[in-house]
C-alpha cells in the first residue's frame, strides 16, 4: 500500500509533507504534489502533516477522489503525464476549494 495525495492539494502545494518524508517520494508538479508509489515506504509520516488533509492510504481514498490514485501512479510516466491528468480532472470537475 502507498499513500495518495488528493484534490485538496491542487493549487495549495503546502510542503509540510515533503519535509517529513524519510525517502523523498513526494514530488511537485504544476498544480499539486504527488507521491511516487514506487518510492513510498508506507510509513505514513506525511499524512498527519498535511494541513489540507489531502493525503490518504491508497485503500482509504474517499470515493469522490479515487481518480487521484491514477494521478499519483502517473508520476512513473513523468510530470507531464501528471499535469495532463490533473488538468483533465480540474476541467471536468473543478475542486470545491477553488470555486
C-alpha positions as CSV (number, residue, x, y, z in Angstrom):
1,X,0.0,0.0,0.0
2,X,1.1,3.5,-0.7
3,X,-0.2,6.9,0.2
4,X,-2.1,9.1,-2.2
5,X,-2.3,12.9,-2.5
6,X,-5.8,14.0,-3.5
7,X,-7.8,17.0,-4.6
8,X,-7.3,19.4,-1.7
9,X,-3.6,19.7,-2.7
10,X,-4.5,21.3,-6.1
11,X,-3.1,24.8,-6.1
12,X,-2.2,24.5,-2.4
13,X,1.1,22.6,-2.5
14,X,2.0,23.0,1.1
15,X,5.2,21.2,1.5
16,X,4.9,20.2,5.2
17,X,4.6,16.6,4.0
18,X,7.8,16.8,1.9
19,X,9.8,17.9,5.0
20,X,8.9,14.8,7.0
21,X,9.2,12.2,4.2
22,X,12.2,10.0,5.0
23,X,12.6,8.8,1.4
24,X,11.8,11.9,-0.6
25,X,9.0,10.3,-2.5
26,X,6.8,13.4,-2.7
27,X,7.2,15.4,-5.8
28,X,5.9,18.7,-7.1
29,X,4.1,19.0,-10.3
30,X,2.5,22.1,-11.9
31,X,-0.7,22.2,-9.7
32,X,-0.2,19.7,-6.9
33,X,2.2,17.4,-5.1
34,X,2.1,13.6,-5.8
35,X,3.6,10.6,-4.1
36,X,5.6,8.2,-6.2
37,X,4.2,4.8,-5.2
38,X,7.4,3.1,-6.3
39,X,9.4,5.1,-3.7
40,X,6.9,5.3,-0.9
41,X,7.7,3.0,2.0
42,X,4.2,3.4,3.6
43,X,5.5,5.0,6.8
44,X,2.6,7.4,7.0
45,X,4.7,10.3,8.2
46,X,3.2,12.6,5.6
47,X,-0.5,12.1,6.4
48,X,-0.7,14.0,9.7
49,X,1.5,16.8,8.4
50,X,-0.9,17.8,5.5
51,X,-2.7,21.0,6.6
52,X,-5.5,20.5,4.0
53,X,-6.0,16.7,4.7
54,X,-5.2,15.7,1.2
55,X,-3.2,12.5,2.0
56,X,-4.8,9.1,2.4
57,X,-3.6,5.5,2.4
58,X,-4.4,4.1,-1.0
59,X,-7.1,1.8,0.3
60,X,-8.8,4.7,2.2
61,X,-9.0,7.3,-0.5
62,X,-12.6,8.7,-0.5
63,X,-14.7,7.5,-3.4
64,X,-15.0,11.1,-4.8
65,X,-11.2,11.3,-5.1
66,X,-10.4,7.7,-6.4
67,X,-9.2,9.3,-9.7
68,X,-6.2,10.6,-7.8
69,X,-4.8,7.1,-7.4
70,X,-4.2,7.1,-11.1
71,X,-2.8,10.6,-11.0
72,X,-0.2,9.7,-8.3
73,X,0.7,6.5,-10.2
74,X,1.2,8.5,-13.4
75,X,4.3,10.0,-11.8
76,X,6.2,7.0,-13.2
77,X,5.4,8.4,-16.7
78,X,6.7,11.8,-15.8
79,X,5.4,15.1,-14.6
80,X,3.8,15.9,-18.0
81,X,1.6,12.9,-17.6
82,X,0.5,14.0,-14.1
83,X,0.0,17.6,-15.2
84,X,-2.3,16.4,-18.1
85,X,-4.4,14.2,-15.8
86,X,-4.8,17.0,-13.2
87,X,-5.8,19.4,-15.9
88,X,-8.4,16.9,-17.2
89,X,-9.7,16.4,-13.7
90,X,-10.0,20.1,-12.9
91,X,-11.7,20.9,-16.3
92,X,-14.2,18.1,-15.7
93,X,-14.8,18.6,-12.0
94,X,-13.4,21.9,-10.6
95,X,-12.3,21.4,-7.0
96,X,-14.6,22.9,-4.3
97,X,-11.8,24.9,-2.7
98,X,-11.1,26.7,-6.0
99,X,-14.7,27.8,-6.5
